[in-house]
């Protein structure tokens, strides 16, 4: 079922939702760093807060825009629905991606301001290396496969819990910490904290995420076959997901 919300309201939901997501990721990281110097405890607190926030945001914004909050998810929905109209059109997909990116930057800056770090500073956290890029491919492929799988078996109502649980796990089992979201990755370049990523690391991470998204679509095709008719892909409403995160 498609949302009756106007394109402007849908884009606004994606902007606000992505801003909130990144604010949760960055803000919980800053709070954890203030409370303890134990990096393991910091990551645990940050991952729990991020996963809980992600699930709530998907449930909240899903009825309006699909709660995608992630360019890879949006592009996957566009790709699967481009022939039968079950996904967003080209213009709507571009509007989503732009809104998600602007929202991610705003969310990072908001988190910085809440913790008294109002000065805009680029992140100095370099995340470079084949192992980290492989981790991003794996994290993003798993996310897209999960969303496609839920859509194809008619279990999209499980998306808020399933996506949040997957991200919580991927933060720990991937070498990159499962950013798995190009918009959130760009936003996190604006925080010089342990959740950040240096501008020089962005191209590699974003390329790995896009490759992971393509791999996830390919795996879904192998496991579930090609979408059969209208609604077989990921619509803006059925792709109740978002991106993600983490250090």
N, C-alpha and C positions, 0 to 999 in steps of 0.2 A: 504494500500500500504506500502510495506516494504522499509526502507531506503537502498540505495545502498552503504552507507558508510561502510568502513571496521570495524571489531571489535575493532581495536585499536583506530580509530577515534571516534567511539561511546563511548568507555570507557573514552577517553580524554574529550569528550563533557560533560559526566556526572561528571567527576572530576572538570573541570573548572566551569561548571554551579553550582555545589553544593558549590564550594569555593566562587563564587560570591554571591550566596544566603546567606550564613552564614556571609560573609563580610558585606552585606547590613543589616542583622539583628543586628549583634553586633555593627557595625559602627554607625548605626542610633541610637542605644541605648546609645552609648557613647556620641554622639553629643547632644542628647536630655538631658542627665544628665548634660552636661556642660552648657546648655542654660537656664535650669530652675530646680528648686527644687520641683516643683509640680509634684507628681508621676502620676497624671491623665494626665497631658499634656505630660509627658514623654512617657507614654504608647500610647497615641493617635498618637504622632509623629512617634514613633517606629512602630506601627501597620500599619500606612499608608505607610511609606517608605517600609516596608517589603512586604506588599501586592502588591504595585506597582512594586517593584523589582521582585517579584516572577512571576507576570504575564508576564513581559517583558522577563524574562529568559526562561519561558516555550515557548513563541513564538519564541525566538531566537534559542534555542537548540532542539526544538521539531522535526524539519525536519531531524536532524542528528541522535539523539539517542532516541527521544520521550520526551526529557525534563522531565524525571521522577524525578531525583534529590532526591530520597527518597527510601530507602531500602524496606519499606512497599509496596510502589507502584510497585517496581520491583518484589518483591516476589508475589504480587497479580497477576501481568501479567504472571509470570512464572506458577503459579498454574492454572490459567484459560486456558492457552494455551499449557499446557504440553502434551496434547493428540493429538491435531490437528496441532501443530507447529505454531499457530498464535502468541504465545508469545516468549520471549527469552528462549533459551535453558539453561540447568543447568550451563554450563560454562560461558555463557554470563551473566546470572543473578549474578553469584558470582563475575565476573569481575566488573559489575555495582556497586554492594554493596561495594566492596573494594575501587573502585574509588570514590564513593560518600563519604565514611568515611574519606579517605585521604584528599579529597577536602574540607570537612567540617572543619577539623582541620586546614588546610592551610588557609582557609578563616577567621577563628577566629583569628589566629596569625597575618594575614595581617591587619585586622581591628585594633588589638591592636597596631601594629607597626605604622599604619597611625596616631594614636592619641598619639604617643610618649610613648607608654607603651610596649616597646620592650622586657622587661623581662617576661619570661614565668611563669605565676602564675596560680595555680589551682583555680577554682571558690570556693567561700565559701558560695554560695547561696544554702542552703539546701531546697529541695523540697520533703518533706516526708509527707505522710498521705493518708488515704483512699480516701478522697475527691479529692485530686490532681490526684491520680491514676485513679479515676473514670472519672475525666475531660479528661485525656489523652485517655482513652478508647473511650469516646464519640467523642472527636475531631477526632481521627484517623478513627473510624468507619464511621463517616460522610464524611470524605475525600474519603475513598475508595468507599463508596456507590455512591458518586457524580461522581467519575471517571468511575465506572462501568456503572452507569446510562447513562451518556453521550455517552459512547461507544455503549451501547445496543440500544439506540434510534437514533444512527447515527448523533449525534451532537458534535462530538469531536472537531470541529472547535471552539466551545465555551469554550474549556478548559482553555485557558489563563485567560480569564475574569472570568469565573465561579469559578475556583480554587482559584484565587487571592481574589475574593469577599468572598468566604467561609472562607478562612483563616483569613481575616480581621474581619469577624464577630465572628469566633470561638475564636480569641484572647480575645474577650470581654465576650463572653457568657459562656466560660468554666472556671472552677476553676483553671486549670493548666496553662492557657494562650496559650493552643494549640501549643505545640511543634510538636506533630504528625509526627515526623521524627527521626528515630534512629540515622542516620548519623549526622544530625544537632545537636541532643542532645549531642552526643559525642563531637562534635566540640565546643559546648558552655561550656563544662567543662574547656576549656582553657581560659576563660575570667572571671575575677573577677569583674563583673559589674552586673547590674540588669537584664541583659539578660542571665546571666550564670546559671549553675547548678552544684552543687558540685559532685565530682566523686562518693561519697557514695549514691547519689540519682539516679545515672544512671541505675542500675539494675531494680529498680521498674518502672521507666519511660519507659524503653525500653520494658520490659515485658508487660506493659499496652498498649503500642503502637502496639505490635504484636498481643495482644488479640483484640484490636480494629480493626486491619486489618482483622482478621478472622471473627469478628462480621460483618464488612462491607460487606465481601464476602457473608456471610450467608444471610444478609438482601437483597442483590442484587439478590440472587437466589430465595428468597421468592417473591420479587416484579416482577422480570423479567423472572424467570424460568432459566433453564440451558442454557448455550450458545449453539446455534444450528449451528454446523458445523464450518468450518474454518473462522476465523475472528470474531467469536462471543465473544471472550474474549478481554483482553486488550493487544494489541500488543505494542512493544516498541515505535511505532510511534503514535498509537491512544491513548495511556495513557498520553497525553500531560499534565503532571502534575509534581508536585514536592512536595515537602514537605513543609516543613513549619516550623512553628516557634512558638513561641513567649513567652514573659515572663509570 
